[in-house]
Amino acid sequence: MDYALAIDNVPDSIPGGTGILLLHPSIGETDRIDTDFLKTDTDHFLVISTRTTAREVEQKLEHYDVDESRAVILDTLSVERGYSRRGTDHVHYVSAPDDLDGIVSKTAAFLGSHDGKRRISVDSVTEMAYYADVDGAYEASERLLGLLEEHDAVGLFHLSNEVHGEETIRRFRDLFDVVVELDADGSVSADF
């Protein structure tokens, strides 16, 4: 199954099972790319948020006019920050951004319980590496890519190219079929 893409300077579609690495500057405007990715040609999507709370993700989706009825949010921050939260059908929680097994498990549950065209957004791998470590974030990304392939879904994985060294960036680049780079001026290029 192919998935349409709405990202500048990239092909019009990608096959199911594909993971896209989004390399961006720390202050880069990734929200537009992320929300365009999520709302195009999608029946259901999962936002794995290691950078913002579920409430902030909901505000972003609303601001960019994304159909929230298709959204499931995995909030990895609220519990650690001490916010009292109960999960709903559309919002789930793990204990912290370094609960990588929990993140992978909840993603597998999402992909297994929804059908049609499914997308995931991991915002961000950089935060996973910050809370756990680079090796843990790499292994979790590898496991998530395996789930995408198994379920014929696609994913967008955020990684800041200003925070990590060249060796780490190259390691993640090699893991993904597609690399999209967002420059500080907002221009986008892609390597397939």
C-alpha positions in Angstrom: 0.0 0.0 0.0 1.3 3.4 -0.9 1.0 6.6 1.2 0.7 10.1 -0.3 3.2 12.6 1.0 2.6 16.4 1.4 6.2 17.5 2.0 8.0 19.9 -0.3 10.8 18.5 -2.6 10.0 14.8 -1.9 8.3 12.2 -4.1 4.5 12.2 -4.0 4.2 8.9 -2.2 6.1 6.2 -0.2 5.3 2.5 0.2 3.9 1.1 3.5 6.7 0.0 5.9 8.7 3.2 5.3 10.2 5.3 8.0 11.3 8.9 7.3 14.0 10.5 9.4 13.3 14.3 9.7 16.6 16.0 10.4 16.0 19.6 11.7 17.7 22.4 13.5 16.8 22.7 17.2 14.6 25.7 16.6 13.3 24.4 13.2 9.7 24.8 12.4 8.8 21.1 12.2 5.1 21.4 13.1 4.0 22.1 9.6 5.9 19.1 8.2 4.6 16.9 11.0 1.0 17.9 10.7 1.0 17.7 6.9 2.5 14.2 7.2 -0.2 13.2 9.7 -3.3 14.6 7.9 -2.6 13.4 4.4 -4.0 10.1 3.1 -4.5 8.7 6.7 -7.2 6.8 8.5 -5.5 6.7 11.9 -2.3 8.2 13.4 -0.3 8.0 16.6 1.8 10.9 17.9 4.5 9.6 20.2 5.3 12.8 22.2 8.5 12.9 24.1 8.9 16.6 23.9 5.4 18.0 24.7 2.4 16.9 26.7 -0.8 15.4 25.2 -2.6 18.8 25.8 0.1 20.6 23.8 -0.1 18.0 21.0 -3.9 18.5 20.9 -3.4 22.2 20.6 -1.0 21.7 17.7 -3.3 19.4 15.8 -6.2 21.9 16.3 -4.0 24.9 15.2 -3.0 23.1 12.0 -6.5 21.8 11.3 -5.8 18.1 11.6 -8.7 15.8 12.2 -8.3 14.9 15.8 -10.9 12.0 15.6 -8.1 10.1 13.8 -5.5 10.8 16.4 -4.1 8.7 19.2 -1.5 10.4 21.4 1.1 8.7 23.5 2.2 11.2 26.2 5.6 10.3 27.8 6.0 13.5 29.9 3.0 14.1 32.0 3.5 11.2 34.5 7.1 12.0 35.0 6.2 15.7 35.6 3.8 14.6 38.3 0.6 15.6 36.4 -2.4 13.4 37.4 -3.6 11.8 34.2 -5.9 9.0 33.3 -5.7 7.4 29.9 -8.7 7.6 27.4 -9.4 5.9 24.1 -7.3 8.6 22.4 -4.6 9.5 24.9 -2.2 7.0 26.5 0.7 7.4 28.9 4.0 5.8 29.7 6.0 6.7 32.8 8.8 8.8 31.1 10.5 9.4 27.7 13.1 6.7 28.6 10.4 4.0 29.0 11.4 2.8 25.6 9.8 -0.7 26.0 6.5 1.0 27.0 6.7 3.3 23.9 7.3 0.3 21.6 4.6 -1.7 23.3 2.0 1.1 23.0 2.9 1.6 19.4 2.4 -2.1 18.7 -1.0 -2.0 20.4 -2.0 1.0 18.3 -1.0 -0.6 15.0 -2.6 -3.9 16.0 -5.9 -2.3 17.0 -6.4 0.1 14.0 -6.8 -0.7 10.4 -6.5 1.2 7.1 -3.7 3.7 6.5 -1.8 4.3 9.7 1.0 6.7 10.4 3.1 7.4 13.5 5.1 10.5 14.4 8.0 10.2 16.9 8.6 13.7 18.2 11.3 13.3 19.1 14.1 10.7 18.9 16.5 13.4 20.3 14.4 13.6 23.5 14.4 9.8 23.8 18.2 9.9 23.5 18.4 12.7 26.1 16.3 10.8 28.7 17.7 7.3 27.9 20.8 7.3 25.7 21.6 7.3 22.0 21.9 3.5 21.9 18.5 3.1 23.5 16.9 5.6 21.2 18.5 3.9 18.2 17.3 0.5 19.3 13.8 1.8 20.0 13.7 3.4 16.5 14.8 0.2 15.0 12.0 -1.7 16.8 9.4 0.9 15.7 10.6 0.6 12.1 10.1 -3.1 12.3 6.5 -2.5 13.5 5.9 -0.2 10.6 7.0 -2.9 8.2 5.0 -5.6 9.9 1.8 -3.5 9.8 2.3 -1.7 6.4 2.3 1.7 8.1 4.6 4.7 7.8 6.4 6.9 10.3 8.2 10.3 10.7 11.0 10.4 13.2 12.3 13.8 14.4 16.0 14.2 15.1 17.8 17.5 15.8 21.0 17.7 13.7 22.4 20.4 16.0 22.3 18.3 19.2 24.0 15.1 18.0 27.5 14.5 16.7 28.2 13.5 13.1 28.7 9.9 14.0 25.3 9.7 15.7 23.5 11.5 12.8 25.2 9.2 10.3 24.1 6.1 12.3 20.5 7.2 12.3 20.7 8.2 8.6 21.8 4.7 7.7 18.8 3.2 9.6 16.2 5.0 7.5 15.1 4.6 3.9 14.2 8.2 3.6 15.9 11.3 5.1 14.3 14.7 4.9 16.3 17.7 6.0 14.8 20.9 7.2 17.2 23.8 7.1 17.1 26.8 9.4 15.7 29.0 6.5 12.8 26.6 6.2 13.9 24.9 3.0 13.4 21.2 2.6 15.5 18.5 0.8 15.3 14.8 0.8 17.5 11.7 0.3 15.7 8.5 -0.8 
